[in-house]
Amino acid sequence: MLKLQGSIEIPGDKSISHRALIFAALSTGKTKISNLLESEDIMSTINALISLGINIKKYKNYWIVLGNGTSGFMQPNNALNCGNSGTTARLMLGAVSTSPIVCTFIGDKSLSKRSMSRVTDYLERMGAEVSLTRGDYFPAMVKGDYNLLPLCHELVTASAQVKSALILAGLSIHGKTTIIEKRPTRDHTERLMKYLNLKFKKITKGKNGSLIELNGPYEIQPRDLKVACDPSSAAFFIIGALIIKNSKITLRNILLNPTRIEFINVLKKMGGKVKISNKKIVCGETVGSISAEYSKLKGIVVKASLSSLLIDEYPILAIAASQSTGITKFNGLEELRHKESDRIKSITQNLKRLGFKVITQNNDIIIHGSKHDIKKSIKIKTFNDHRIAMAFSILSIIYKYKISLDNEKCIAISYPDFKKHIKELLINA
């Protein structure tokens, strides 16, 4: 019988890696970035910044970025190819909007089906000229302007990407930019601004979101950055340890930002044995070790109000639910339809193919836990979605690899070393 055992350090956080690169590019000098995630998504951001005239070089175990200041991007010779990365696309739309250049944005087939008007509608209100294909999708053209209008934006969608895009635009705008969130989202951008000594006002309203005020323009002084390890990637191993018998693992230097570890609270409510230790502060973020061991999980109801804090973890949480006793209900998952795939569809279709009882009600998913055997080999359709691929890779361990994937390569979008790290932890019980 196979089990997960041991301790590892996983790659840098994807969300922070994107933001570290962009803020370094907007600074006025040299930034050293350590533990940067080197995935396909991050390379999309690096290549986009290079196309905009930013000097970026990799050394043995760190990267150097020479920033040109806010509004300092140069006219690119080619389209900015965002690949599969929605974060690259949406953050860079905001970042380029205040430079006097014309940019064309493109992406792969999947990204070209994901909504961009949720960012560009705000940029157009501010005075940027934007055109989208079919009104909402890439390819897109953006004509930036030094003199965008300082406005108050009330966000319709709970999205850290939209919020961050508007913050990045607001850094160069003369006057006060206000962003109102109705629900809390990841706050990596705000924490990075504090670490870089950029003054702004944030009024937190708890479960009712927040209000952010920026008074631009800003001059960003470079400061070396170290990226904490990715908790969304850690979730796959943590849940693997909880559902695979006799497993016990420790993951070191994991980002413990409260907007990123809600999945741990969910797992504890399900009965999961998860512990956090060795806390410390790194570049404005709390990091620490997370330990997990095999547990008998039970089904619970996960409220819609938590959806923005669990957005990347739902695929692997669905796997945890499938191995639990009883019924788990995930409410309010509309945003999952706008990720690398329609994840409501991707999760439910694949679990049903494996014999699990799954019900969808509008944007809710109801999973009946079951530990039935799988008697024949079944190939999972990943929909070119890295988190779907990784989630079902974990489940395949329980079923002695009777589960296979139609596309393993998509895992490299966020975690090129995923399979390698599984092998490091996997032993015979």
Secondary structure, 3 states (H helix, E strand, C coil): CEEEEEEECCCECHHHHHHHHHHHHHECCEEEEECCCCCHHHHHHHHHHHHCCCEEEECCCEEEEECCCCCCCCCCCCCEECCCCHHHHHHHHHHHCCCCCEEEEECCCCHHHCCCHHHHHHHHHHCCEEEEECCCEEEEEEECCCCCCCCEEECCCCCHHHHHHHHHHHCCCCEEEEEEECCCCCCHHHHHHHHCCCCCEEEECHHHCEEEEEEECCCECCCCEECCECHHHHHHHHHHHHHCCCCEEEEEEEECCCCCCHHHHHHHHCCCEEEEEEEEEECCEEEEEEEEECCCCECCEECHHHHHHCCCCHHHHHHHHHCCECEEEECCCHHHHHCCCCHHHHHHHHHHHCCCEEEEECCEEEEECCCCCCCCCEEECCCCCHHHHHHHHHHHHHCCCCEEECCCHHHHHCCCCHHHHHHHHEEEC
